[in-house]
Amino acid sequence: MIVYAKSDIGKVRDMNQDFFYVSGENSTIKLYILADGMGGYKGGEIASKVAVKTSSKYISDNINFIDTQDKEAVTTLIKKAIEHANLMVYKKSQDNAELAEMGTTLDISLIIGNKLYIGHVGDSSVYRIRKNIIRKLTTDHSYVQKLVKEGTITKEEAYNHPKKNMLIKALGCATEVGPDVFYKGFLKDDILFMCSDGLTNMLHDNEIYDIIRANKNNPVDKLIDKANKNGGLDNITAIVVNNE
């Protein structure tokens, strides 16, 4: 695995409320996590850090107690990690009135053998690039995505919709959260791509694909540079994992 990861404040925000985690090069666990926080004061910054740190620790602490060849056991582990992180963020928001409105997206990617396990809450994104196709694997938990699913608006209309950032599900906003947890094949030469909406709001999927393919040695710098050139209206985080 060759991994590139970077987070950038963007051109407009006063602070970076994104946070991410990637496994060390020699780690036996191939774990990648991204969160995009929200909330006034420092709420979003705190929420994303708590979510990433508690979920990564939960998985690291518990993965040796499951059969990693059992797909149901792995998906259950990720689900429990997200539920644990949700409670930790929620409890912290209840302990401080200034943090009462905080929450965060959370995406977890865990690679075991030829399987990519994904846990997802919110509107950050996980993609898989295979050969000449980029495919978004996650579905946004957003008001606009709900309109697309219902057929009220098109995908192109959703891209510029004024309520695009309105979430219908986020981590830390209630005592329970219903994450999407699933797995996909992850073969040799496949590429995992994770990002916050600060990138996808600035770049279309075909642009993301072109930049990753054209910049094999360090695609995240080019992705973030392009997003900033297109406006940089939010924090931008990108993770690229090449399965070489």
N, C-alpha and C positions, 0 to 999 in steps of 0.2 A: 504494500500500500504506500502510495506517495500522497502526502496530505499538504494542502495549502489552506490557510485560514487567516482572516483579518477582519477587524471591525474599525469603522470610521464614523466620526461624528456627523459627517455630511456638511452641507453649506448653510443650514438654517438653524438647527437646534443648538441650545446652550449647553447641553450635556448629552453624553452617550448612554442611552438606556438599554442598549443591546448588550448581551453577554454570551460567551460561548465557551465550550470545552472540547478539546480533542485529546484522544489518548496519546501517550508518549510513543515514540518510534519503536521502542522495545517492549511495549506493553503487550501482554497476551490478550487483553480485551480491546477490541476495535470499536470504540465508543465515541460518538460525536453528538454534541448537544448544542442547541441554539435557542435563545429566548429574547424576545423583544418586549421590554417592559412598558407599562403605561401608568400614569398617575402623577399628580402635582407634587410639589416640593421635591423630594428625591425618591418618591414612591416607585416609579418605574425602574429606576436604577437598582434599587434594593430588591424589588420583586424578581427581576431577571436573574440577579446574582444568587438569591436564595433558591430559586427554582433550579438553576443549573447545578449549583453545588450540592444541594440535598438529593437531587435525582441521580447525579453521577455517583455520589457516595453510596446511595441505596443499592444501585446496581453492582458496584464494586464489592460491597460488603456481602451481597447475597448470591452472586452468580455462581460461586463455587458450591452452593448447596442445591443446585438444580442440575438436571440432565440437559446440557446445552444442545443435545441432538433431538430433544423433545420440543417440537415447535410450539405446542400449547404452553409448556412450562416457561419458555422464553417470552412469549407474548404476555403471559401472566406477570412475569417479573417486571416487564416494562410498564404494564398497567399499574402495578402496585407502586412502582417508583414515581409515576406521575401523580397518583393519588396521594402519596406521602408528601411530595413537593407541594401539591396544592394545599394540603393542610398546614404545612410550614409557612407558606406565604400568607394564607388566610389568618393564621394565628398572629403573625407579626403585624398584619394590618389592623387587627383588633386591639393590639397592645398600645398603639400609638395613633391618636386622633388625626395627626397630620398624614398618616399613611392609609387612612380608611378607604380611599378610592383606588388603591393600587392593585395592579394585576399584571399578567404577562402572558405572552404566547409561550409555548414550549414544544420543541421538536427534538425527539431522540432517535438516533440511528445507531443500531448495533449490528455489526457484521460478524456472522459466524459461518465459516465455511463458504458455501455458495448461496447463502441466504442473507437478505437485508431486512432486518426487523425495524419497524418504524412505530413510534408513538407520537401523536399529534394533537395539539390543542391550539386554536387560534388561526391566524392568517399568515404566519411564516410558511415557508415552502420547502418541500423536499422533492428533488428531481432525480431521475436516472437517465443517463445518456448511454445508449447502446447503439453502436455503429453510427448511422447518420440520423438517429431519431432521439429527440429530447422529449421526455414524458414527465409531466408533473404527477407525482404519486399521491400527494395530499390534496384534500379538498378544504378550501377556506371555510372556517366557521364565522362567516360574515353575512350581514344583511344583503349585500349585493350578490353574493354567491347564491343565496336563497332565491333571489329574484331570477337569476340565471337558470337555476334548477327548475323553477316553476314555469320558465318560458316567457316571463314578463319582459325581460331584456336580453340582448345578445351578449356574448362574451366581449365583443368590441365595445359595446355600450358600457359594460361593467368596468372596463379599463379606465374610463374617464368619468365615472359616476361620482357625484359630489359626496355620497355617503359610503364611499368605498372602504373607508377605514372603520366603519361601525361593526364591532364584533358582536356575535350572538353567543359566543362561548370564549371564556378566557380562564387562565389559571389564577386561583387565589381570590376569586370573587364570591365564593360560597364554600360550604364545607364539603361539597361533593362536586366532582367534575366527571364528565363522560368522555374520556379520550378516544380517539380513533387509534386502534392498535392492530397492525397487520404485518405481513411479510411478503417479500417479492424475491425473485431470483436475482443473484448478483454474481455475474460471471467474469471471467478474465477479460480485461480491457473495458469493462463497464466503468462508468464514472458516476459517483454520487455527488450531487450538488445540493447544498442547503443554503438558504438565505432568508434574511428578514425582508419585510415588504418595502423597506427603504430602497431595495434594489429592484424588486419586481414592479414597483410603481414607476420606475424610471426606465426600465428596459423590457422589451417584449421577449418572449421565449426564444424566438429565432435569433435575436441579437445575443442573448446569453450563450446559446449553442455556438454561434460563430466565434465569439470571443474565447470561449474555453478551448475550442478546437484549434484556433489560430495561435494560442499562447500556452503551449504545453508546459513550459517551465515555471510560469507564475501567473496563472489566469486571474487570481483574486485581485491583484493590483490593477489589472486592466479593467476588470468588471467594476470595481469601485471608482476608478478614474472616470469611466464612461457614465456611470450613474451620477457622479458629481457634475460632470459637464452637462448632463441633461437636466440639472436643477438641484440635485442633492437635497431634496426637501425633508429628508428624514435621516436617521442613523442608518448606516449600511453595514451589514455583516454578511460575509460569504465564506463558505467552506467547500472545498473541492477535494474529493478522495478518488485517486486513480487506482483501479485494481489491476496493477501491472504484475 
